[in-house]
Amino acid sequence: MLQFRFAALSETGPVREHNEDAGFAGPYLLCVADGVGGAAAGEIASATTAYVVSARSLAAPGFDPDRLLRAAVSEAHGQLATGVAADPSRTGMGTTLTAILTDGLHTALAQVGDSRAYLLRDGTLTQLSHDQTLVQAWVDAGRLTPEEASASRYKNVVLQAIDGEHVPAPVVQPLDLRAGDRLLLCSDGVSDVLPHARVAALLTGDSLSMAAERLVRTAIAVGSRDNVSAVVADVVDAPAVVGTGLMLGAGSDLGNVVDPVAVRPLRSA
């Protein structure tokens, strides 16, 4: 049965006043949510989204990953809408989400925004996610090179987010994982400042906790001006375990979650 052995770290960084990143790492779910910079209550949006996704996955072990992730994104949107209605000062809050969920046999990746997922297999690093940003759309259309996109002042303009106003349309795709794979999910506080080859080098090694710390500390050292979060996990084939896990960043404070006790019945998935 496929599952994850994991380590994770989230830091505010030297520039931001508080951490708007949130996430979760567990034996069946990995996720990172990055509160949209400059919007109201980004930490509320990211923490609520990470909490809903993790709570739903823990409440429904073995449920189809594709359907569960889609339902969780929809539910997170509903909670953010409720949060804005209760406190109009939160109008405009939003978050990215990148999540990988397995039921032990099938695995799915869900993405909204530009938090990234990478796969390290046999020494080769592959980006699993595809940035939903303005500059990536220009690259896809041939209007910019990847090098020009990384230097553009528009590089952090996301085209999709989970918020309280627009119904999100997550990109959900199956993943063919195998024992021995290593995964990285990270906020753009990592990916904006560390090139592909550097990520691969920092991700390599025996220790998951050291890899997560190297990625976060190096991103800060080279000048990241954002919150910095990394979830590192090895894929293993092992007997089933209880699906507990670790909340990260803003998600570690339930005061940031709109409604911590609200998880829709399984039949709604």
N, C-alpha and C positions, 0 to 999 in steps of 0.2 A: 504494500500500500504506500503510495507516494505521500510524502509529507516534508515539512521544512524544519531544518535546524537553523536557528536564526540569532542574529545580534543586531542592535539598532542604536542609533544615537541621533539626538536632535539638539542643536545649539542655537541660541538667539543670534550669536555673531556680534562683532564689535560695533556695528552701526545702528541696527534697529533697536528700538526701546523695549520691544517684547516679541515673543515668538508667535508668529502666525502660522507656522507649520504644525501639522498634527499627523499622526500615523498609528499603525498597529502592526505588530509582528507576532505571529503565532504559528503553530504547526500546520495549519491549513490555509491561513490567510496572511497576506502581506499587503500593506497599503501605505501610501503617502498622500496627504492632502495639503496644499499650499494656499493659504488665504490670499485672495487676490490683492496685491499691493496697492495701497492708496485708497482702497474702499473701506467703508465703515465696518468695524467688527469682523475683520478677516479671521481672527482667531475663533470667533463663534462659528463661522461657516466651516472652517476646516475641522475643528474639534467635533462639531455635530455630525458632519459627514463621515469622519473616521469612526465615530462611535456607532452610528447607525449601521454602517457596513460591517463592523466587527460584531456588534450585538446580533444582527441578523444571521451572520455566518455561525456564530456560537450557538444560536437558538435552533439552527437547522442543519446539524452535521449530516453530510452525505447528500444534501440537496443539490440539484443540478446547478453547477457554478454559473453558467451563462444566465439562467433565469434569475438566480438569486442576486447576482450583481446588478442586473437591470432593475429589479424590484427595489434594491437598496438605494440605488441612485435616485429613483423616483421618490422614495420615501424621504431621503435626505432633502430633496427639493421641497417636499411638503413641510418638513420641519422648519426649514429656513423661511418659507412663506409665513408659517405660524410665528416664528421669531420676529419677523419684521412687523407683522400685524400687532404683536404685543408691545413692541418698542420701535416706533418709526425711525428712531435715530440709527437703527441698523440697516436702513434702506441702502441698497447698493452692495451689501456684503456678498461675497462669493468665494468660491474655492475651486482649485483643480482637484482631480482625484485620479490616481493610478493604482490599481489593485490587481493582485493575482490570487485566485482562489482555486483550491483543488478539493475534490471529494475523495481523493485517493486513487481514482482511476482517470478522471477527466479534469482538465485544468483550463481556466479561462483568464484572459487579461481584459480588464475594463479600463478605459481611459476617457477622461474629460479634461482638456487643457494640455499643459506642457510638462508636468512632472514625468520623469522618465523611468523606464524599465529596461534593464540590460540583462543579457545572458552571457555568461562566461562558460564556454564548453571546449574542452581540449585545448586550452590556451588561447582561444579566439573569442574576442568580445563582439557581440552583436547587439545593436539597439533594437529592442522589441517594440517599443512604442514609437509613435510618429507625432511630433510636436503639432499641436493645434494652435498655431500662432500665425500672425500676419506674415512674418518673414519666411516661415516655412512654406506658406502658400505661394509666396513669390519665388522661392527656390523651386518648388514643384512646377511652377509655370515657366521656369527658365528666365525669370526677370532678375534674379540674384544668384550669385555663387554661394555655397555654404560659408566661405570665408567672409564674403560681404555681409551675409546675414548675421554672423556672429558679432560683427562690429556695428550693426545698424542700431540707431537709437530707438527703433521700433521692435527690437528683438523680444521684448517682454510683453507685447500686446497679444493677449490670448483671444482666440476666436470662439472658444467654448469654455463655459464654467458652470458649476452648480451654484445657483443662487435662488432667491425667493420669488423671482419674477418670471423667468423663462423656463419652460419645460426642457430639461436637458436631454440630449440624444447621445448617450455614451457609445463609443466604439468598443464593441466586445468581440474578441476573437479567441479561438481555441489555441492552446499552446501544447506542443509536443515536448514535454519535459522527460528527462530520464535521470536516474540516480547518478550522482557525480556532477550534475550541473550546479553552477553557482549563479544566484540572482542578485541583482542590485536594483532597488527602487530608491529614487532620490528626488529631492526638490531642486529647482533651478539654481539654488544657492551653491550646489555642487556642479551641476552640468554646465552652467554658464562660464565657469572659470577653469574647469579641468578638461583638457582635450581628451579625445577618445583613447589615445595610447596611454595617457597618464592614468585614466580611470582603470584601464586594464592592469597596469602595473600595480596600482594600489590595491586592487581587488584580489590579486593573486597572493596565495599564502595559506598556511594551515589554519590560522586562527580567524574565526569570523569576527570576534570582538575587535581584534587588532585591525582588520580590514576596514570595519566601520569607522573606527577612530581615526585611522590614517586618512580616509576619504574626507571626513569632516574637518580634521585639524589642518590638512593640506589646503583644502578649499579656503579656509579662513586665512591661512598664512599667505596665500597668493593673492588675497585681496577681495574675497567675496564680500559684498556689501548687503547681503540678504541673510535671512535665516538659513541654516544649513542642516539638512537632515538626510540620513542614509540608513536604509534597511538592507542588510546583507543576509542571504540565506543559502544554505546548501540543500539540494534536493536529495532525499534519501528514500530507500525502500525499507519500511519497517512496520511492525505491528501498530495498529491504531492506538492513539493516545487521546487523553482528554484535551479538548481544544481551547485551553486557556492561552493567554498571551500578554503582551506588553503594550500599553498605550504610550505614545510619544508626544513630546512637545506640548502644544496647547491642549491636546486630547487627554493629558494626564490630570487635568483639572476639570471635574465634572461641572463646575460652575460655568464653564464655557459651552456646555451642551444645552441646546434649547429645551429638550425634554428627555432626560436620561431614562425615564421609565417607559417611554413609548417605543415599542417594537411591534409592528403590525403582525397579525396572525399569519401563520405559514401559508394558509390557503390563498393569501393575497399575492404570493410570489408567482 
